Amino acid sequence: MNIIFMGTPDFSVYSMKQLIAAGHKIEAVFTQPDKPQGRKQVLTPPPVKSYAEEQGITVYQPKTLRNSDALEIIKRYNPDLIVVVAYGKMLPTEILEFPKYGCVNVHASLLPRHRGASPIQWSIVCGDNETGVTTMLMAEGMDTGDMLEKVVTQINADDNYSTLQTRLAIMGADLICHTVNELEKGTIIPQKQDESKATKAPIITREIGQIDFVNRTSQEINNLVRGFDPWPSAYIELDGKRLKIYKARVLNAESAEPGVVIESENRLVVACANGTALELIEVQLEGKNRMSATQLLNGHPIEKGRKLCD
């Protein structure tokens, strides 16, 4: 099948590689514009662009799809299908309706749960036991189109965003190849999403990871830590500096007041809501490298009984 591929991050590259390996011809790639990264703000191409150029595939990086330019490019290639994997832009109706087989999206959740930009993070933060990948025919709304196929995976207790993202990227790559083949054979029956079960997975911001020991249980906070590792990280304010938490362990706290440090000798344990506690294991104080909580306490003592949030 002749395909135009739209995607941006590493997650997208898995699907692109698998489609090529399966014998499908990717005529062209659409991806986000290069962006400055790092402390020196070096202009850096998206992973999809780098891989496409390695394969000799023409790359387009329009700032918008909502003018005639993008559609005219697509018309020149006349693709059978457009595959979209974490592209980061909404497709207008005229593009959605152009290919013979439509536009198929690889979405990293079990739709209609976690529609939106950050489904992997929110599946962990919300404490879901399972997640997966859904292929869907794209419509004008945000992840509202008819579902085609799904695969499911358990969310393990030690999964964080990075580990789960890699697993779902591999699963999504296999699934899109199967979906494309079944579409071509005409064997897939699209299914409507149940709107009553729809939830949102909004964009992650830098401030969203602030920890609330008083009103959240240790399990809820640990989900936050895992879901936002490595970015933007769960954090607290400590002596005017941000302390990021990268790894923690759920404990019981008996009757301790939520937010209070209950151990700070060889390990750092904080009481949380509903008689729970959280041991902070791996942290990073603003301006420092990642370290164990024990190393933090050696250089930055935190007294037992101190309250770490209002």
VEXDREN-2710 file (C-alpha; in Angstrom, 1 decimal):
% VEXDREN-2710
k/r/px/py/pz
1/MET/0.0/0.0/0.0
2/ASN/1.2/3.5/-0.8
3/ILE/1.3/5.5/2.5
4/ILE/2.0/9.1/3.6
5/PHE/3.3/8.9/7.2
6/MET/2.8/11.6/9.8
7/GLY/4.6/11.5/13.1
8/THR/7.2/13.2/15.2
9/PRO/8.9/11.5/18.2
10/ASP/10.7/8.2/18.7
11/PHE/7.4/6.5/19.4
12/SER/6.4/7.2/15.8
13/VAL/9.7/5.7/14.4
14/TYR/8.8/2.2/15.5
15/SER/5.6/2.2/13.4
16/MET/7.4/3.7/10.4
17/LYS/10.2/1.1/10.5
18/GLN/7.7/-1.7/10.8
19/LEU/5.6/-0.5/7.8
20/ILE/8.6/-0.3/5.6
21/ALA/9.8/-3.8/6.8
22/ALA/6.3/-5.1/5.9
23/GLY/6.7/-4.0/2.3
24/HIS/4.5/-0.9/2.4
25/LYS/5.8/2.1/0.4
26/ILE/6.0/5.3/2.4
27/GLU/5.8/8.0/-0.3
28/ALA/6.5/11.0/2.0
29/VAL/6.7/12.0/5.6
30/PHE/5.1/14.9/7.4
31/THR/6.6/15.9/10.8
32/GLN/6.9/18.9/13.1
33/PRO/9.4/21.6/12.4
34/ASP/12.9/21.4/13.9
35/LYS/13.1/22.8/17.4
36/PRO/15.9/24.2/19.6
37/GLN/16.8/21.7/22.4
38/GLY/19.2/21.6/25.4
39/ARG/20.9/24.4/27.2
40/LYS/22.5/25.7/24.0
41/GLN/19.2/25.5/22.2
42/VAL/20.6/23.7/19.2
43/LEU/18.1/23.4/16.4
44/THR/17.3/19.6/16.3
45/PRO/15.3/17.6/13.8
46/PRO/12.5/15.3/15.1
47/PRO/13.4/11.6/15.2
48/VAL/11.0/10.8/12.4
49/LYS/12.7/13.3/10.1
50/SER/16.1/11.8/10.9
51/TYR/15.0/8.3/10.2
52/ALA/13.1/9.3/7.0
53/GLU/16.1/11.0/5.6
54/GLU/18.2/7.9/6.3
55/GLN/15.8/6.0/4.2
56/GLY/15.8/8.6/1.4
57/ILE/12.1/9.6/2.0
58/THR/11.1/13.1/1.3
59/VAL/10.2/15.1/4.4
60/TYR/7.7/18.0/4.8
61/GLN/7.6/20.1/8.0
62/PRO/4.6/22.5/7.5
63/LYS/3.8/24.9/10.4
64/THR/0.1/24.2/9.7
65/LEU/-2.0/21.8/7.7
66/ARG/-4.9/24.3/7.6
67/ASN/-4.2/25.8/4.2
68/SER/-4.1/24.5/0.7
69/ASP/-0.4/23.9/0.6
70/ALA/-0.4/20.6/2.6
71/LEU/-3.4/19.2/0.7
72/GLU/-1.8/20.0/-2.6
73/ILE/1.4/18.1/-1.6
74/ILE/-0.8/15.1/-0.5
75/LYS/-2.7/15.2/-3.8
76/ARG/0.6/14.9/-5.7
77/TYR/1.4/11.7/-4.0
78/ASN/-2.2/10.4/-4.1
79/PRO/-1.7/7.9/-1.2
80/ASP/-3.9/5.0/-0.5
81/LEU/-3.7/5.7/3.2
82/ILE/-2.3/8.3/5.6
83/VAL/-0.9/6.8/8.8
84/VAL/-0.6/9.2/11.8
85/VAL/1.4/8.3/14.9
86/ALA/2.0/11.0/17.5
87/TYR/2.2/13.7/14.9
88/GLY/1.0/16.6/17.1
89/LYS/-1.2/18.4/14.7
90/MET/-5.0/18.1/13.9
91/LEU/-5.8/17.1/10.4
92/PRO/-8.5/19.2/8.5
93/THR/-11.5/17.5/6.9
94/GLU/-10.2/17.8/3.4
95/ILE/-7.1/15.8/4.3
96/LEU/-9.0/13.3/6.4
97/GLU/-11.3/12.5/3.5
98/PHE/-8.7/12.4/0.7
99/PRO/-7.0/8.9/0.8
100/LYS/-8.9/5.9/-0.5
101/TYR/-8.7/4.2/2.9
102/GLY/-8.8/7.3/5.0
103/CYS/-6.4/8.4/7.8
104/VAL/-5.5/5.8/10.5
105/ASN/-4.2/6.9/13.8
106/VAL/-2.1/4.8/16.3
107/HIS/-3.2/5.9/19.7
108/ALA/-1.5/4.7/22.9
109/SER/-4.5/3.9/25.0
110/LEU/-7.6/1.8/25.0
111/LEU/-10.0/4.3/23.5
112/PRO/-12.2/5.9/24.5
113/ARG/-10.2/6.1/27.7
114/HIS/-7.4/8.8/27.7
115/ARG/-8.2/10.7/24.5
116/GLY/-5.6/13.4/23.9
117/ALA/-1.9/14.3/23.8
118/SER/-0.5/12.3/26.8
119/PRO/-2.3/9.0/27.2
120/ILE/0.7/7.0/28.4
121/GLN/1.5/9.3/31.3
122/TRP/-2.1/9.6/32.4
123/SER/-2.7/5.8/32.3
124/ILE/0.0/5.5/35.0
125/VAL/-1.0/8.6/37.0
126/CYS/-4.6/7.5/37.1
127/GLY/-3.7/4.1/38.5
128/ASP/-4.9/2.1/35.6
129/ASN/-4.2/-1.7/35.7
130/GLU/-4.0/-2.0/32.0
131/THR/-3.6/0.0/28.9
132/GLY/-2.8/-0.7/25.2
133/VAL/-2.9/0.7/21.7
134/THR/-5.9/1.4/19.5
135/THR/-5.9/2.0/15.8
136/MET/-8.7/4.2/14.6
137/LEU/-10.1/6.0/11.6
138/MET/-9.5/9.6/12.2
139/ALA/-12.4/12.1/12.5
140/GLU/-12.4/15.8/13.1
141/GLY/-12.6/15.5/16.9
142/MET/-9.7/14.7/19.3
143/ASP/-9.4/10.9/19.1
144/THR/-13.1/10.4/18.5
145/GLY/-13.0/8.3/15.3
146/ASP/-14.2/4.8/14.8
147/MET/-12.0/2.1/16.4
148/LEU/-10.4/-0.5/14.2
149/GLU/-8.2/-2.8/16.3
150/LYS/-6.8/-3.0/19.9
151/VAL/-4.0/-4.7/21.8
152/VAL/-3.8/-4.7/25.6
153/THR/-0.9/-4.8/28.1
154/GLN/-0.8/-4.8/31.9
155/ILE/0.8/-1.8/33.6
156/ASN/3.3/-3.2/36.0
157/ALA/4.1/-1.8/39.4
158/ASP/7.6/-0.8/38.3
159/ASP/6.5/0.7/35.0
160/ASN/7.3/4.4/34.4
161/TYR/6.6/6.5/31.4
162/SER/9.8/5.4/29.6
163/THR/9.3/1.7/30.0
164/LEU/5.6/1.8/29.1
165/GLN/6.2/4.0/26.2
166/THR/8.7/1.6/24.7
167/ARG/6.4/-1.4/25.1
168/LEU/3.5/0.4/23.6
169/ALA/5.6/1.7/20.7
170/ILE/6.5/-1.9/19.8
171/MET/3.0/-3.0/20.2
172/GLY/1.7/-0.1/18.1
173/ALA/4.1/-0.9/15.3
174/ASP/2.9/-4.5/15.0
175/LEU/-0.7/-3.4/15.3
176/ILE/-0.6/-0.7/12.5
177/CYS/0.9/-3.3/10.1
178/HIS/-1.9/-5.7/10.9
179/THR/-4.6/-3.0/10.6
180/VAL/-3.2/-1.8/7.2
181/ASN/-3.3/-5.4/5.9
182/GLU/-6.8/-6.0/7.1
183/LEU/-8.1/-2.6/5.8
184/GLU/-6.7/-3.6/2.4
185/LYS/-8.5/-6.9/2.5
186/GLY/-11.7/-5.3/3.7
187/THR/-12.0/-7.5/6.8
188/ILE/-12.2/-4.8/9.5
189/ILE/-15.5/-3.6/10.8
190/PRO/-15.0/-0.1/12.4
191/GLN/-16.6/0.3/15.8
192/LYS/-18.1/3.5/17.3
193/GLN/-16.6/4.7/20.6
194/ASP/-18.7/4.7/23.7
195/GLU/-18.9/8.4/24.6
196/SER/-20.0/7.7/28.1
197/LYS/-16.7/6.0/28.8
198/ALA/-14.5/8.8/27.3
199/THR/-11.8/10.4/29.4
200/LYS/-9.2/13.0/28.5
201/ALA/-5.4/12.9/28.6
202/PRO/-4.5/16.6/28.5
203/ILE/-1.1/18.0/27.6
204/ILE/1.5/17.7/30.4
205/THR/3.0/21.0/31.7
206/ARG/6.1/21.6/33.8
207/GLU/4.1/22.5/36.9
208/ILE/1.6/19.6/36.9
209/GLY/3.8/17.2/38.9
210/GLN/3.7/19.1/42.2
211/ILE/3.2/16.6/45.0
212/ASP/0.5/17.0/47.6
213/PHE/1.3/14.8/50.6
214/VAL/-1.6/16.0/52.6
215/ASN/-4.5/15.1/50.3
216/ARG/-3.0/12.2/48.3
217/THR/-2.2/8.7/49.3
218/SER/1.3/7.3/48.8
219/GLN/0.0/5.1/46.0
220/GLU/-1.4/8.1/44.2
221/ILE/1.8/10.0/44.6
222/ASN/3.9/7.1/43.5
223/ASN/1.7/6.9/40.3
224/LEU/2.5/10.6/39.8
225/VAL/6.3/9.9/40.2
226/ARG/6.2/7.0/37.7
227/GLY/4.0/8.7/35.2
228/PHE/6.1/11.8/35.0
229/ASP/9.5/10.1/34.9
230/PRO/11.6/11.5/33.2
231/TRP/9.6/14.6/32.4
232/PRO/8.3/16.9/33.9
233/SER/9.0/14.9/37.1
234/ALA/7.0/14.9/40.3
235/TYR/8.5/17.4/42.7
236/ILE/8.2/19.3/46.0
237/GLU/9.7/22.7/47.0
238/LEU/12.5/22.3/49.5
239/ASP/14.2/25.3/51.0
240/GLY/13.4/27.4/48.0
241/LYS/14.6/24.8/45.5
242/ARG/12.7/22.2/43.5
243/LEU/13.4/18.7/44.5
244/LYS/12.4/16.2/41.8
245/ILE/11.4/12.7/42.8
246/TYR/12.3/10.0/40.3
247/LYS/11.7/6.8/42.3
248/ALA/9.7/6.1/45.4
249/ARG/8.2/3.2/47.5
250/VAL/4.8/2.9/49.0
251/LEU/4.6/2.2/52.8
252/ASN/2.2/2.4/55.7
253/ALA/2.4/5.4/58.1
254/GLU/0.0/4.4/60.8
255/SER/-1.2/7.6/62.5
256/ALA/1.4/10.1/61.3
257/GLU/0.3/13.6/60.2
258/PRO/0.3/13.8/56.3
259/GLY/3.2/15.8/54.9
260/VAL/5.4/15.2/57.9
261/VAL/8.9/13.6/57.6
262/ILE/8.7/10.4/59.7
263/GLU/12.2/9.1/58.9
264/SER/15.3/11.0/57.9
265/GLU/18.3/9.0/59.3
266/ASN/19.3/6.5/56.6
267/ARG/16.3/7.0/54.4
268/LEU/13.7/9.7/53.7
269/VAL/10.1/8.8/54.5
270/VAL/7.1/11.2/54.4
271/ALA/3.6/10.6/55.7
272/CYS/0.8/10.8/53.2
273/ALA/-3.0/10.8/53.3
274/ASN/-5.1/7.9/54.7
275/GLY/-2.4/6.4/56.9
276/THR/0.1/5.8/54.1
277/ALA/3.7/6.9/53.6
278/LEU/6.1/7.3/50.8
279/GLU/9.8/6.5/50.9
280/LEU/11.8/8.8/48.5
281/ILE/14.5/6.7/46.9
282/GLU/15.9/8.6/43.9
283/VAL/15.8/12.4/43.8
284/GLN/17.4/15.5/42.2
285/LEU/17.8/18.8/44.0
286/GLU/17.7/21.9/41.7
287/GLY/21.2/22.6/40.4
288/LYS/22.5/19.1/41.3
289/ASN/22.7/15.7/39.7
290/ARG/20.4/12.8/40.4
291/MET/21.2/11.0/43.6
292/SER/19.8/8.6/46.2
293/ALA/17.8/10.1/49.1
294/THR/20.5/9.0/51.4
295/GLN/23.1/11.1/49.5
296/LEU/20.7/14.0/49.6
297/LEU/20.4/13.7/53.4
298/ASN/24.1/13.6/53.9
299/GLY/24.6/16.9/52.2
300/HIS/21.2/18.5/52.9
301/PRO/19.8/17.2/56.3
302/ILE/16.0/17.2/56.7
303/GLU/14.9/16.9/60.3
304/LYS/12.4/14.3/61.4
305/GLY/9.0/16.0/62.1
306/ARG/9.4/18.6/59.5
307/LYS/6.4/19.2/57.3
308/LEU/7.2/19.3/53.6
309/CYS/4.0/20.9/52.4
310/ASP/1.3/23.3/53.7
END
